[in-house]
Amino acid sequence: MARARLHSFVGRAAELELFRQALEADEAPFSVLYLFGPGGVGKTTLLHAYAQIAVESGRRIFHLDARDLDPSPQSFLLALSAQTGGGEGHLSLERLTALPPAVLLLDTYERLAPLDDWLRERFLPALPAHVLVIIAGRNPPTEPWRTDPAWRGLARIVSLRNLRPEESRQLLTTLGVPQPLQEAVLDVAYGHPLALVLLADWLALGATRAEEISLEHAPDVLHLLVERFMQDVPTPHHRQALEACALARVTTEALLAEVLGEEAAPGLFAWLRRLSFIETGPAGIFPHDLVREIVETDLRWRNPEAWRQLYRQVQRHLNHRFWNSSGLARQQAFSDLIFLQRHHPAMKPFYDWRTLGGVYQDAITPQDHPHILAMVAQHEGPQSARIAAYWLQRQPQAFVVFRGPEPQPLGFAANLLLETVTPEDEQADPAVRAIWAYVRRYGPLRPGERIQIARFWMGREVYQTPLTHNMVTLNTVITWLTTPNLAWTFCCMADPAAWESVFAYINFRRVAEADFEVGGRRYGGFAHDWRAEPLSVWREEMAERQLDLDFRPEPVGQSAPPPLLVLSQPEFADAVRQALRDYHRPEALARNPLLRSRVLRESAGPNPGPEDLQSLLRDAAATLTATPKDEKFYRALDLTFFRPAPTQEAAAERLGLPFNTYRYHLNKGIARVTDWLWHRELYGPDA
């Protein structure tokens, strides 16, 4: 058994060396080595390795597993007496000094929690100095182990973590996992020893392709791991708290209050913090990667509707944080919202999920300019760098840099916001020239509207990769979410084909007509007309799409004219007047340009008909009944278009008005209706 265990043991070099030094020293640097870590991380395996080393050094081994003990002093001393050969009832605290040089291994220490004070204050001090004690349990040591001046010097506390990648590969090789499959196993197991062993056993049953390796495809592995991590969860409320913690990138008391109520949140948050697999960061707490994956995958498999409900609750909390914050707090909230989508097949390949939220965007300084231009020159060439220099002069506020621990920027992005394009802009930048031509053809800007062009985005070390996509998303999406009167967003890419599926997922259209060339290299991009699908509609659709993990967008290979018809103000006014004239002629209304207008799409959906246009006209006219001085304008509209008199003269007679006064009221009513509809066309229903 010892040889078999030694053969499969890998890693833990630092922990083994620490133990050897304690055995070999004339005066041990500590009396108690306290190991803690989550279930399956290898605590018992390490204790077996310690036992083998101790035997080889001539020490006796006393091994107690708390699963076999009642948590009482009598039961503990009775079990130890059996180990030392003293027989039943022959060992007391006073006789502990007679123990020979030995190593006492206490496994599953969390079961001895009721004895912690007794062991620390009475039992351990009674042991002779030549007995080295190793404690292994799931939970971190209680506060006196860290705060008592005596134990701070006598106890060494070690948090046992997952295996490093090279150690994990060594274990998988020992377990017979083929080299081509090892990376896929590492992506699932995150170096957790038990997960590695269970997945190796599962692979031995027949999985042969890397894409088949997942917790969803290995339900038996998932079940065993869930049991390990969840066996100490006391109530369903605690389980829900852990599930919320697994779903969110970081968890705070405020998030738990959203999910489980304000009264329960403080206690549940404190419980989570005490768990061995929960870590603490500056923004909140979060679980080890494997625990996160196991808990969320299990919930999604076991109760999909509960997973969707929890997702919506967490999403609602993060949306509230996003819209009620600014600066770094808003950036963190946005990163947390993106993190929720890490399992969606349309999003998963396009982000570096392990580093998401690890950088922040910052306004550029003059000292950043050389770094920005050097990045462009390195990745796109000198001609592209000259274009970047032009925009740094023309619109420096469009540039942001991404910073981490180092002073030098990790990357940058440039999001141009333009209300018009000058001949100098078109001359300087082929991208803006091509995009502006596309806009003029398919959706010219109206007064006050702007276009957003994500013109440059790249990292210092790498170009346009998932890692840099983490950064550019932070800036680009926040820009289109928060910029008023935005008509278009364009995203320029060096390799648009590689990004087509994720842009199709977020309803961005491939616009090949706006492709351009710089320095002999062709660039392409994607666009979204916010008048065709306004931000409010887009957000609702995306919120539901995130919950559908089976959703597969159909990429659009070539650009097509946007389905929305963008009218100028005079054209819009003419269309309103014509629609009022044709109110009782559905066949004529079916040809009215307003059927392709934003205002009608937002009120009636993507495929409105003549009856929807009739309803919209009635709603617009009804706004005139809010005040007595405007109601006369409504009556003129009503008797002319909605319930028309045979002639306008007859309408004037029914209203008891001179014909000229009637005409004045009618024209004012048409103008008021047109203004109301135009305002909603430009700014949406909530303006």
C-alpha positions as CSV (number, residue, x, y, z in Angstrom):
1,M,0.0,0.0,0.0
2,A,2.8,2.4,0.9
3,R,4.6,1.7,-2.4
4,A,1.4,2.2,-4.4
5,R,0.7,5.5,-2.7
6,L,4.3,6.7,-3.2
7,H,4.1,5.8,-6.9
8,S,1.0,7.9,-7.5
9,F,2.1,10.8,-5.2
10,V,3.1,14.0,-7.1
11,G,3.8,17.6,-6.1
12,R,3.7,19.1,-2.6
13,A,7.5,19.6,-2.7
14,A,7.3,22.6,-0.3
15,E,5.1,20.9,2.2
16,L,7.3,17.8,2.2
17,E,10.5,19.8,2.6
18,L,8.8,21.7,5.5
19,F,8.1,18.4,7.2
20,R,11.5,17.0,6.7
21,Q,13.2,20.0,8.1
22,A,11.0,19.7,11.3
23,L,12.0,16.1,11.7
24,E,15.7,16.6,11.2
25,A,16.1,19.8,13.2
26,D,17.6,19.6,16.8
27,E,14.8,22.0,17.8
28,A,11.8,21.8,15.5
29,P,10.7,25.2,14.1
30,F,7.1,24.4,15.0
31,S,5.2,21.9,17.2
32,V,2.0,21.8,15.2
33,L,1.7,21.9,11.4
34,Y,-1.9,22.9,10.6
35,L,-3.0,22.0,7.0
36,F,-6.4,23.0,5.7
37,G,-8.1,22.8,2.3
38,P,-11.3,21.7,0.5
39,G,-12.4,18.2,0.2
40,G,-10.4,16.1,-2.3
41,V,-7.5,18.5,-2.4
42,G,-5.1,15.8,-1.1
43,K,-4.9,16.3,2.7
44,T,-5.1,12.6,3.5
45,T,-2.7,11.7,0.7
46,L,-0.2,14.1,2.1
47,L,-0.6,12.7,5.6
48,H,0.3,9.2,4.2
49,A,3.4,10.7,2.6
50,Y,4.3,12.3,5.9
51,A,3.8,8.9,7.7
52,Q,6.2,7.2,5.2
53,I,8.9,9.9,5.7
54,A,8.5,9.7,9.5
55,V,8.9,5.9,9.5
56,E,12.0,6.1,7.4
57,S,13.4,8.6,9.9
58,G,12.8,6.2,12.8
59,R,9.7,8.0,14.2
60,R,6.6,6.3,15.4
61,I,3.3,7.2,13.9
62,F,0.1,7.8,15.7
63,H,-2.7,8.3,13.2
64,L,-6.2,9.4,14.3
65,D,-9.1,10.0,11.9
66,A,-11.8,12.1,13.5
67,R,-14.5,10.3,11.5
68,D,-13.8,7.3,13.8
69,L,-14.1,9.4,17.1
70,D,-16.7,11.0,19.2
71,P,-15.7,14.6,19.8
72,S,-15.0,14.2,23.5
73,P,-11.8,14.1,25.5
74,Q,-12.5,10.6,26.7
75,S,-13.0,9.2,23.2
76,F,-9.9,11.0,21.9
77,L,-7.6,9.8,24.7
78,L,-9.1,6.3,24.4
79,A,-8.3,6.2,20.7
80,L,-4.8,7.5,21.2
81,S,-4.2,5.0,24.0
82,A,-5.0,2.2,21.5
83,Q,-2.5,3.7,19.0
84,T,0.3,3.9,21.6
85,G,-0.2,0.4,22.9
86,G,-1.3,1.5,26.4
87,G,-4.6,-0.3,26.3
88,E,-8.0,1.0,27.3
89,G,-8.1,3.7,29.9
90,H,-4.3,3.8,30.5
91,L,-3.5,7.2,28.9
92,S,-4.2,10.5,30.6
93,L,-2.9,14.0,30.1
94,E,-0.4,13.5,32.9
95,R,1.1,10.4,31.2
96,L,1.5,12.0,27.8
97,T,5.1,13.0,28.7
98,A,6.0,9.3,28.5
99,L,5.3,9.1,24.8
100,P,8.3,8.3,22.6
101,P,9.5,10.5,19.7
102,A,6.6,10.3,17.3
103,V,4.4,12.1,14.8
104,L,0.7,12.5,15.6
105,L,-1.5,12.8,12.6
106,L,-5.0,14.2,13.1
107,D,-7.1,13.8,10.0
108,T,-10.6,15.2,9.3
109,Y,-10.0,17.8,12.0
110,E,-13.3,19.7,11.2
111,R,-15.1,16.8,13.0
112,L,-13.2,17.7,16.2
113,A,-14.4,21.3,16.2
114,P,-16.1,20.9,19.7
115,L,-12.7,19.7,21.0
116,D,-10.6,22.5,19.5
117,D,-10.3,24.6,22.7
118,W,-9.5,21.5,24.8
119,L,-6.9,20.2,22.3
120,R,-5.2,23.6,22.0
121,E,-5.2,24.5,25.7
122,R,-4.8,21.2,27.5
123,F,-3.9,18.3,25.3
124,L,-1.3,19.7,23.0
125,P,0.6,21.6,25.8
126,A,0.8,18.3,27.7
127,L,2.7,16.5,24.8
128,P,6.5,16.2,25.0
129,A,8.5,18.4,22.6
130,H,9.6,15.4,20.6
131,V,6.1,14.6,19.4
132,L,5.3,16.5,16.2
133,V,1.6,17.1,15.5
134,I,0.1,17.4,12.0
135,I,-3.5,18.6,11.8
136,A,-5.4,18.3,8.5
137,G,-9.0,19.6,8.0
138,R,-11.3,21.4,5.7
139,N,-11.7,24.6,7.7
140,P,-9.1,27.3,8.5
141,P,-7.9,27.3,12.1
142,T,-10.0,29.2,14.6
143,E,-8.9,32.6,15.7
144,P,-6.8,31.7,18.8
145,W,-4.4,29.7,16.6
146,R,-3.5,32.9,14.9
147,T,-3.9,35.4,17.7
148,D,-2.5,33.6,20.8
149,P,1.2,34.8,21.1
150,A,2.3,31.3,22.1
151,W,0.6,29.5,19.2
152,R,1.7,32.0,16.7
153,G,5.2,30.8,17.3
154,L,4.4,27.1,17.8
155,A,2.0,26.5,15.0
156,R,2.7,26.6,11.2
157,I,-0.5,27.1,9.2
158,V,-0.5,26.0,5.6
159,S,-3.4,26.4,3.1
160,L,-3.3,23.4,0.8
161,R,-4.0,24.4,-2.7
162,N,-4.5,22.6,-6.0
163,L,-1.6,21.1,-7.9
164,R,0.4,23.3,-10.3
165,P,-0.1,22.6,-14.0
166,E,3.2,20.7,-14.3
167,E,2.3,18.6,-11.3
168,S,-1.2,17.9,-12.7
169,R,0.3,16.7,-16.0
170,Q,2.7,14.4,-14.0
171,L,-0.3,12.9,-12.1
172,L,-2.3,12.4,-15.4
173,T,0.7,10.7,-17.0
174,T,1.0,8.4,-13.9
175,L,-2.7,7.6,-14.3
176,G,-2.3,6.8,-18.0
177,V,-4.1,9.7,-19.5
178,P,-2.9,10.2,-23.1
179,Q,-0.9,13.4,-23.7
180,P,-3.4,14.9,-26.3
181,L,-6.2,14.8,-23.7
182,Q,-4.3,16.2,-20.8
183,E,-4.8,19.9,-21.5
184,A,-8.6,19.4,-21.8
185,V,-8.6,17.6,-18.4
186,L,-6.6,20.5,-16.9
187,D,-9.1,23.0,-18.2
188,V,-11.9,21.1,-16.3
189,A,-10.1,20.0,-13.1
190,Y,-8.1,23.2,-12.4
191,G,-5.4,21.1,-10.7
192,H,-7.7,19.6,-8.1
193,P,-6.3,16.1,-7.3
194,L,-9.5,14.2,-6.7
195,A,-11.0,15.7,-9.9
196,L,-7.9,14.7,-11.9
197,V,-8.2,11.1,-10.6
198,L,-11.9,10.8,-11.2
199,L,-11.6,12.3,-14.7
200,A,-8.8,9.9,-15.5
201,D,-11.0,7.0,-14.4
202,W,-13.8,8.3,-16.5
203,L,-11.6,8.7,-19.6
204,A,-10.5,5.1,-19.1
205,L,-14.2,4.1,-19.9
206,G,-14.0,5.4,-23.4
207,A,-13.9,9.2,-24.0
208,T,-11.3,9.8,-26.7
209,R,-11.8,13.4,-27.9
210,A,-10.8,16.6,-26.0
211,E,-14.1,18.3,-26.8
212,E,-16.0,15.5,-24.9
213,I,-14.2,16.2,-21.7
214,S,-16.5,18.3,-19.4
215,L,-18.3,18.0,-16.2
216,E,-21.6,17.9,-18.1
217,H,-20.4,14.8,-20.0
218,A,-19.2,13.1,-16.8
219,P,-22.2,13.1,-14.4
220,D,-20.7,10.5,-12.1
221,V,-17.6,12.6,-11.6
222,L,-19.7,15.6,-11.0
223,H,-21.9,13.8,-8.5
224,L,-18.9,12.7,-6.5
225,L,-17.3,16.1,-6.5
226,V,-20.5,17.8,-5.5
227,E,-20.8,15.4,-2.5
228,R,-17.2,16.4,-1.4
229,F,-17.9,20.1,-1.5
230,M,-21.5,20.2,-0.4
231,Q,-21.5,17.6,2.5
232,D,-21.0,20.3,5.1
233,V,-23.6,22.7,3.8
234,P,-26.1,23.0,6.7
235,T,-29.3,24.3,5.1
236,P,-30.9,25.0,1.7
237,H,-30.3,28.7,2.3
238,H,-26.6,28.0,2.7
239,R,-26.6,26.0,-0.5
240,Q,-28.3,28.9,-2.3
241,A,-25.7,31.3,-1.0
242,L,-22.9,29.0,-2.3
243,E,-24.7,28.7,-5.7
244,A,-24.9,32.5,-5.9
245,C,-21.2,32.8,-5.0
246,A,-20.4,30.3,-7.7
247,L,-22.4,32.2,-10.4
248,A,-21.0,35.7,-9.6
249,R,-17.5,36.7,-10.3
250,V,-17.3,38.2,-6.8
251,T,-19.9,38.0,-4.0
252,T,-20.8,40.7,-1.5
253,E,-23.4,41.0,1.2
254,A,-25.4,43.3,-1.1
255,L,-25.6,40.5,-3.7
256,L,-26.7,37.9,-1.2
257,A,-29.3,40.4,0.1
258,E,-30.7,40.6,-3.5
259,V,-30.9,36.8,-3.7
260,L,-31.8,35.7,-0.2
261,G,-33.0,38.8,1.7
262,E,-31.4,41.4,3.8
263,E,-31.8,39.6,7.1
264,A,-30.1,36.4,6.0
265,A,-27.3,38.0,4.0
266,P,-24.8,38.9,6.8
267,G,-24.9,35.5,8.4
268,L,-24.6,33.7,5.1
269,F,-21.8,35.9,3.9
270,A,-19.9,35.2,7.2
271,W,-20.4,31.5,6.7
272,L,-19.1,31.6,3.1
273,R,-15.9,33.4,4.3
274,R,-15.1,30.6,6.7
275,L,-15.1,27.9,4.0
276,S,-11.7,26.6,3.0
277,F,-12.4,26.9,-0.7
278,I,-13.5,30.6,-0.5
279,E,-11.0,33.3,-1.1
280,T,-11.2,37.0,-0.2
281,G,-10.3,39.8,-2.6
282,P,-10.6,43.6,-2.6
283,A,-14.1,43.5,-4.3
284,G,-15.6,40.5,-2.3
285,I,-15.3,36.8,-1.9
286,F,-15.1,34.1,-4.6
287,P,-14.7,30.3,-4.7
288,H,-11.8,28.3,-6.1
289,D,-12.3,27.7,-9.8
290,L,-13.2,24.0,-9.6
291,V,-15.7,24.6,-6.8
292,R,-17.3,27.4,-8.9
293,E,-17.6,25.1,-11.9
294,I,-18.9,22.1,-10.0
295,V,-21.6,24.0,-8.0
296,E,-22.9,26.0,-11.0
297,T,-22.8,23.0,-13.4
298,D,-24.6,20.9,-10.8
299,L,-27.4,23.5,-10.3
300,R,-27.8,24.0,-14.1
301,W,-28.1,20.2,-14.7
302,R,-30.2,19.5,-11.6
303,N,-32.6,22.4,-11.7
304,P,-32.4,24.6,-14.9
305,E,-35.2,26.8,-13.9
306,A,-33.6,27.5,-10.5
307,W,-30.4,28.4,-12.3
308,R,-32.2,30.8,-14.6
309,Q,-33.9,32.5,-11.7
310,L,-30.7,32.8,-9.8
311,Y,-29.0,34.2,-12.9
312,R,-31.7,36.9,-13.3
313,Q,-31.4,37.9,-9.6
314,V,-27.6,38.2,-9.9
315,Q,-27.9,40.0,-13.2
316,R,-30.5,42.5,-11.8
317,H,-28.1,43.3,-8.9
318,L,-25.2,43.9,-11.2
319,N,-27.3,46.0,-13.6
320,H,-28.3,48.2,-10.7
321,R,-24.6,48.5,-9.7
322,F,-23.6,49.4,-13.3
323,W,-26.2,52.1,-13.8
324,N,-25.8,53.6,-10.4
325,S,-22.0,53.9,-10.4
326,S,-19.2,55.4,-12.5
327,G,-15.5,55.1,-13.1
328,L,-13.8,52.0,-11.7
329,A,-16.9,50.8,-9.9
330,R,-18.9,50.8,-13.2
331,Q,-16.0,49.0,-15.0
332,Q,-16.0,46.3,-12.3
333,A,-19.8,45.9,-12.5
334,F,-19.6,45.5,-16.3
335,S,-16.8,42.9,-16.0
336,D,-19.1,41.0,-13.6
337,L,-22.0,41.1,-16.1
338,I,-19.8,39.7,-18.8
339,F,-18.5,37.0,-16.5
340,L,-22.0,35.7,-16.1
341,Q,-21.9,34.6,-19.8
342,R,-18.7,32.5,-19.5
343,H,-20.5,29.2,-20.2
344,H,-22.4,30.5,-23.3
345,P,-21.0,28.7,-26.4
346,A,-21.3,32.0,-28.4
347,M,-19.2,33.9,-25.8
348,K,-16.9,31.3,-24.3
349,P,-14.1,31.2,-26.9
350,F,-13.8,35.0,-27.2
351,Y,-12.7,36.0,-23.7
352,D,-9.8,35.1,-21.4
353,W,-12.1,34.3,-18.5
354,R,-9.4,33.8,-15.9
355,T,-8.1,37.4,-16.3
356,L,-11.4,39.1,-16.7
357,G,-11.6,42.2,-14.4
358,G,-7.8,42.1,-13.8
359,V,-7.2,45.5,-15.6
360,Y,-8.9,48.8,-15.6
361,Q,-9.2,51.5,-18.2
362,D,-7.8,55.0,-17.7
363,A,-7.7,58.2,-19.6
364,I,-4.6,58.7,-21.6
365,T,-1.8,61.1,-20.7
366,P,0.8,62.7,-23.0
367,Q,3.2,60.1,-21.6
368,D,1.0,57.4,-23.1
369,H,1.2,58.6,-26.7
370,P,4.5,57.0,-27.5
371,H,3.4,53.7,-26.1
372,I,0.1,53.8,-28.1
373,L,1.9,54.6,-31.4
374,A,4.5,51.9,-30.7
375,M,1.8,49.3,-30.3
376,V,0.1,50.3,-33.5
377,A,3.4,50.3,-35.4
378,Q,4.3,46.9,-34.0
379,H,1.0,45.2,-34.8
380,E,-0.3,47.1,-37.8
381,G,2.6,49.0,-39.4
382,P,3.8,52.6,-39.8
383,Q,1.0,53.8,-42.0
384,S,-1.6,52.7,-39.4
385,A,0.5,54.4,-36.7
386,R,0.3,57.7,-38.7
387,I,-3.5,57.3,-38.7
388,A,-3.5,56.7,-34.9
389,A,-1.4,59.8,-34.5
390,Y,-3.9,61.8,-36.5
391,W,-6.8,60.8,-34.2
392,L,-4.7,61.4,-31.1
393,Q,-4.5,65.0,-32.3
394,R,-8.0,65.2,-33.6
395,Q,-9.9,63.4,-30.9
396,P,-7.6,62.4,-27.9
397,Q,-10.6,61.8,-25.7
398,A,-11.5,58.8,-27.8
399,F,-8.4,56.9,-26.6
400,V,-8.2,55.0,-23.3
401,V,-5.4,52.8,-22.0
402,F,-5.6,49.7,-19.9
403,R,-3.5,49.4,-16.9
404,G,-2.5,46.7,-14.5
405,P,0.2,46.6,-11.8
406,E,2.8,48.0,-14.2
407,P,3.1,51.7,-15.0
408,Q,3.3,50.9,-18.8
409,P,-0.1,50.4,-20.5
410,L,-1.1,46.8,-21.2
411,G,-3.1,47.9,-24.2
412,F,-5.4,50.6,-25.5
413,A,-8.6,51.2,-27.5
414,A,-9.8,54.2,-29.5
415,N,-13.6,54.7,-29.8
416,L,-14.2,57.7,-32.1
417,L,-17.5,59.5,-31.6
418,L,-18.4,61.6,-34.7
419,E,-21.4,63.8,-35.6
420,T,-19.9,64.6,-38.9
421,V,-16.8,63.6,-40.9
422,T,-14.6,66.3,-42.5
423,P,-12.8,65.9,-45.8
424,E,-9.5,65.9,-43.8
425,D,-10.8,62.9,-41.8
426,E,-11.7,61.0,-44.9
427,Q,-8.3,61.8,-46.4
428,A,-6.4,60.8,-43.3
429,D,-8.2,57.5,-42.5
430,P,-9.5,55.0,-45.1
431,A,-11.6,53.3,-42.3
432,V,-13.6,56.5,-41.6
433,R,-14.0,57.2,-45.4
434,A,-15.5,53.7,-46.0
435,I,-17.7,53.8,-42.9
436,W,-19.0,57.3,-43.6
437,A,-19.9,56.3,-47.2
438,Y,-21.8,53.3,-45.7
439,V,-23.7,55.6,-43.3
440,R,-24.6,58.0,-46.0
441,R,-26.0,55.2,-48.1
442,Y,-27.9,53.2,-45.5
443,G,-28.7,55.5,-42.6
444,P,-27.6,59.2,-42.7
445,L,-27.2,60.9,-39.3
446,R,-30.0,63.2,-38.3
447,P,-29.5,66.3,-36.2
448,G,-27.8,65.5,-32.9
449,E,-27.0,61.9,-33.8
450,R,-23.5,60.4,-33.6
451,I,-21.6,57.3,-34.8
452,Q,-19.2,55.3,-32.7
453,I,-16.2,53.7,-34.4
454,A,-14.1,51.2,-32.4
455,R,-11.2,52.1,-34.6
456,F,-8.2,50.7,-32.8
457,W,-7.9,48.0,-30.1
458,M,-4.9,45.9,-29.2
459,G,-2.6,44.8,-26.4
460,R,1.0,45.6,-25.8
461,E,2.3,42.0,-26.1
462,V,-0.6,40.4,-28.2
463,Y,-2.8,41.9,-30.9
464,Q,-6.5,41.2,-31.2
465,T,-7.0,38.1,-29.0
466,P,-9.4,37.0,-26.3
467,L,-7.1,38.6,-23.8
468,T,-7.3,42.0,-25.5
469,H,-11.0,41.5,-26.1
470,N,-11.4,41.6,-22.4
471,M,-10.1,45.1,-22.5
472,V,-11.8,46.5,-25.6
473,T,-15.2,45.2,-24.5
474,L,-14.9,47.1,-21.3
475,N,-14.5,50.4,-23.2
476,T,-16.5,49.8,-26.4
477,V,-19.7,48.4,-24.9
478,I,-19.8,50.9,-22.0
479,T,-19.5,53.6,-24.7
480,W,-22.5,52.4,-26.7
481,L,-24.5,51.8,-23.5
482,T,-24.0,55.3,-22.1
483,T,-23.7,57.6,-25.2
484,P,-26.9,59.5,-25.9
485,N,-28.2,60.0,-29.4
486,L,-26.0,57.2,-30.8
487,A,-27.1,56.1,-34.3
488,W,-24.4,53.6,-35.3
489,T,-21.7,51.5,-33.7
490,F,-18.9,50.1,-36.0
491,C,-16.2,47.8,-34.8
492,C,-13.0,47.5,-37.0
493,M,-11.2,44.1,-37.0
494,A,-8.1,42.8,-38.6
495,D,-9.7,39.3,-39.0
496,P,-13.5,39.7,-39.0
497,A,-14.1,36.1,-40.1
498,A,-12.6,34.9,-36.7
499,W,-15.1,37.1,-34.7
500,E,-18.2,36.6,-36.8
501,S,-20.1,34.3,-34.4
502,V,-19.8,36.5,-31.3
503,F,-20.9,39.6,-33.3
504,A,-23.8,37.7,-34.7
505,Y,-24.7,36.7,-31.1
506,I,-24.9,40.4,-30.1
507,N,-26.8,41.3,-33.2
508,F,-24.1,43.1,-35.0
509,R,-24.1,42.9,-38.8
510,R,-21.1,42.1,-41.0
511,V,-20.6,45.2,-43.2
512,A,-18.3,44.2,-46.0
513,E,-19.1,47.4,-47.9
514,A,-17.3,49.3,-45.2
515,D,-14.1,47.2,-45.4
516,F,-10.9,49.2,-46.0
517,E,-7.2,48.7,-46.6
518,V,-4.2,50.2,-44.7
519,G,-0.6,49.4,-45.5
520,G,-1.5,46.6,-47.8
521,R,-3.6,44.9,-45.1
522,R,-7.4,44.6,-45.4
523,Y,-9.6,45.2,-42.4
524,G,-13.3,44.6,-42.0
525,G,-15.9,45.1,-39.3
526,F,-19.4,44.8,-37.9
527,A,-22.1,47.4,-37.3
528,H,-25.3,48.0,-35.4
529,D,-27.9,50.6,-36.2
530,W,-29.3,51.6,-32.9
531,R,-32.3,53.2,-34.6
532,A,-33.2,49.8,-36.1
533,E,-32.8,48.0,-32.8
534,P,-32.7,50.5,-30.0
535,L,-30.7,50.0,-26.9
536,S,-33.7,49.2,-24.7
537,V,-34.8,46.4,-27.1
538,W,-31.3,45.1,-27.6
539,R,-30.7,44.9,-23.8
540,E,-33.9,42.9,-23.3
541,E,-33.1,40.5,-26.1
542,M,-29.5,40.0,-24.8
543,A,-30.8,39.4,-21.2
544,E,-32.9,36.5,-22.5
545,R,-30.4,35.2,-25.0
546,Q,-27.8,34.8,-22.2
547,L,-30.0,32.2,-20.6
548,D,-30.3,30.1,-23.7
549,L,-27.2,28.0,-23.8
550,D,-28.5,26.2,-26.9
551,F,-28.7,29.5,-28.9
552,R,-26.6,29.4,-32.0
553,P,-26.5,32.6,-34.0
554,E,-26.5,32.4,-37.8
555,P,-23.5,34.4,-39.1
556,V,-24.4,36.9,-41.8
557,G,-21.7,36.6,-44.5
558,Q,-22.3,39.7,-46.5
559,S,-23.8,43.1,-45.6
560,A,-27.3,44.0,-46.5
561,P,-29.2,47.3,-46.1
562,P,-30.5,47.7,-42.5
563,P,-34.2,46.8,-42.2
564,L,-34.9,50.2,-40.7
565,L,-35.6,53.2,-42.9
566,V,-33.9,56.3,-41.6
567,L,-35.8,59.4,-42.7
568,S,-34.8,63.0,-42.5
569,Q,-37.2,65.3,-40.6
570,P,-39.0,66.7,-43.7
571,E,-39.4,63.2,-45.1
572,F,-40.7,62.0,-41.7
573,A,-43.2,64.9,-41.5
574,D,-44.4,64.1,-45.1
575,A,-44.9,60.4,-44.1
576,V,-46.9,61.3,-41.0
577,R,-49.2,63.6,-43.0
578,Q,-49.7,60.9,-45.6
579,A,-50.4,58.3,-43.0
580,L,-53.1,60.5,-41.5
581,R,-54.7,60.9,-45.0
582,D,-54.6,57.2,-45.6
583,Y,-55.8,56.2,-42.1
584,H,-58.8,54.3,-43.5
585,R,-56.9,52.8,-46.4
586,P,-54.8,49.9,-45.1
587,E,-53.4,49.0,-48.5
588,A,-52.0,52.5,-48.7
589,L,-50.7,52.5,-45.1
590,A,-48.8,49.2,-46.0
591,R,-46.6,51.3,-48.3
592,N,-46.0,54.1,-45.9
593,P,-42.3,54.6,-44.9
594,L,-43.3,54.8,-41.2
595,L,-43.8,51.1,-41.2
596,R,-40.0,50.9,-41.2
597,S,-39.5,53.6,-38.7
598,R,-37.9,53.2,-35.2
599,V,-40.9,54.7,-33.4
600,L,-43.3,52.1,-34.9
601,R,-40.9,49.2,-34.4
602,E,-40.5,50.1,-30.7
603,S,-44.2,50.3,-30.1
604,A,-45.3,47.3,-32.3
605,G,-42.4,44.9,-32.6
606,P,-40.2,43.9,-35.6
607,N,-42.9,43.3,-38.2
608,P,-45.6,46.0,-37.8
609,G,-48.6,46.3,-40.1
610,P,-51.1,49.0,-41.1
611,E,-53.2,48.4,-38.0
612,D,-50.1,49.1,-35.8
613,L,-49.6,52.4,-37.6
614,Q,-53.2,53.3,-37.1
615,S,-52.8,52.6,-33.3
616,L,-49.6,54.7,-33.2
617,L,-51.3,57.7,-34.8
618,R,-54.3,57.5,-32.4
619,D,-51.8,57.3,-29.4
620,A,-50.0,60.4,-30.7
621,A,-53.2,62.3,-31.2
622,A,-54.5,61.3,-27.8
623,T,-51.6,63.2,-26.2
624,L,-53.4,66.4,-27.2
625,T,-56.3,65.6,-24.8
626,A,-54.1,66.1,-21.8
627,T,-54.7,69.9,-21.6
628,P,-57.9,71.8,-22.5
629,K,-56.0,74.3,-24.7
630,D,-54.8,71.5,-26.9
631,E,-58.0,69.4,-27.0
632,K,-59.4,71.6,-29.8
633,F,-56.5,70.4,-32.0
634,Y,-57.4,66.8,-31.2
635,R,-61.0,67.4,-32.2
636,A,-59.9,68.8,-35.6
637,L,-57.8,65.6,-36.2
638,D,-60.5,63.3,-35.1
639,L,-63.2,64.7,-37.4
640,T,-60.7,65.0,-40.3
641,F,-58.9,61.6,-40.1
642,F,-60.1,59.2,-37.4
643,R,-63.9,59.7,-37.7
644,P,-63.9,61.9,-40.8
645,A,-66.7,64.2,-41.8
646,P,-67.6,64.0,-45.6
647,T,-65.6,67.2,-46.2
648,Q,-63.4,69.5,-44.4
649,E,-66.1,72.2,-44.6
650,A,-68.5,69.8,-42.9
651,A,-65.9,69.1,-40.2
652,A,-65.6,72.8,-39.6
653,E,-69.3,73.1,-39.4
654,R,-69.6,70.2,-36.8
655,L,-66.9,71.9,-34.7
656,G,-68.8,75.2,-34.9
657,L,-65.7,76.9,-36.3
658,P,-65.0,79.3,-39.2
659,F,-63.2,77.3,-41.9
660,N,-59.9,79.2,-41.5
661,T,-59.9,78.6,-37.7
662,Y,-60.6,74.9,-38.3
663,R,-57.7,74.8,-40.8
664,Y,-55.4,76.4,-38.2
665,H,-56.4,73.9,-35.5
666,L,-55.9,71.0,-38.0
667,N,-52.4,72.1,-39.0
668,K,-51.5,72.7,-35.4
669,G,-52.7,69.2,-34.5
670,I,-50.7,67.6,-37.4
671,A,-47.6,69.5,-36.3
672,R,-48.0,68.5,-32.6
673,V,-48.5,64.8,-33.6
674,T,-45.5,65.0,-36.0
675,D,-43.3,66.5,-33.3
676,W,-44.3,63.9,-30.7
677,L,-43.6,61.1,-33.1
678,W,-40.3,62.6,-34.3
679,H,-39.1,63.0,-30.8
680,R,-39.7,59.4,-30.1
681,E,-38.1,58.4,-33.4
682,L,-34.9,60.2,-32.4
683,Y,-34.7,59.4,-28.7
684,G,-36.9,56.4,-28.0
685,P,-40.1,56.0,-25.9
686,D,-38.4,56.9,-22.5
687,A,-37.2,60.3,-23.7
